[in-house]
Amino acid sequence: MKIKYNTMIVKDMEESIKFYTEVMGFEIDSRYDLGPAGSITLLKGEGETMVEIIENPVNEPGLFSLGMDVDDLDSTLEELRSRGAKVTMEPTPITVGRLAFIEDPNGVRIALIQHH
């Protein structure tokens, strides 16, 4: 597994984009308008890991999850379960592949993503 995304919920998308591009030196990779559900922006810095910022009416601002890229979601979940991982969301289809969540002992969500 490798870290693919660090996901944060933000209160103001444009203010956050300005901070991450102008202050931190990131570049916009892509943007997604989810209509009433909010919006997502992926930002690239050095290396492969991206920062994903989400503005939506549901979640409070702050760290939302750590996204891990996996080759085979089902076998990864099976292995993690055997080691005692708490699965909080079973595999679900998403636009880029399939997604599941586990949780660490501190309640941090870890998204496991198998891309197409």
N, C-alpha and C positions, 0 to 999 in steps of 0.2 A: 504494500500500500504506500502511496505517496500523497502528501498533502497537495490538494488541488485548489481549494478555496478556503479563505477565512471569511465567514459571513457575519456582517453586522447589520443591525436594524438602525436606521438613521431617522431623525425627526425632520430633516430638510435636505432633500436629495441634491438640489442645486448648490447649496452651501457646502455640503459634503464633497461633491464632485470638485468644486473650486479648491477646497482644502487639499484633497488627495492629488490633484493635478498641479496646482500652482505652488503649494507648500512642500508636498512630499515628492513631487516629480514623477508621479504615475501617469500613464496614458490610458484613455478610455479604450477598452477593447470592444465592448458592445453594450447596447442599452435595450431594455425590453419594457414596453408599456403594458401593464396588466389591467388597464381600465380601472374600475372601482377597487380592485384588489391591490393597487399600488404600482410600483415600478422597481426595476432591478437594473443596476449598472455594474459591469465587470471592469475592473481596473488592473492594469499590468504594470509591474515594476520590473526589477531585474529578476532573472530566473523564470521558472515556470509557474510558481504559485501566484494566484490572483486574489485580490480583495473584491468580494462581492458585497455591494451595499444595497439594501432593500429599504424602501419607504413604503409602509402599508398602514392601514388604519387599525390593525389588530395587535401587533407586537410592540412592546416597549423598546426604546432605543438601547443599544448595547450589543455585546457579543451574542450572536444567535447560535452559531455552530462552527465547527471545524469540518471542512469537506475533504474526504479522502477518496482518491481515485482507485478503483479496484477492477481487476480483470474479469472476475467471476463473482457476482454479488451473492449468489446462492451458496457457493462453497465457502466464501469468506464469512458469511453469517453463520454457517454451520460450524466452522472452526472457532469463531469468536464465542458462540453460545457454549461450545464444549469447554471453553476457558472461563466461563462464568459471566460473559457480557450480558447486560440487560438490553434487550431489543425493545425499543419504544415505538417503532413503526416498521411494519413488514414491507417487503419490496413493493414499490408502486411505480407504474410507468410515468415518465416525465418526458418533456420534449427532447432532451438530449440522451435519453436511455432509461435507466431504472434507478430508483433511490430507496434507501432504507435508513433508519436512524437507530443508533445505539446511544447509551448514556454512560458517562464515566462516573466514578463514585461521588463527584462533586456536583452532579447534575448538568455538566456540560454536554450538549448535544453533539454527536459526531455523525455527520452525514456520510454514508457510504454510497458512492455513485459509480455505476457501471455505464460508461458511455457507449453509444452505438458503434 
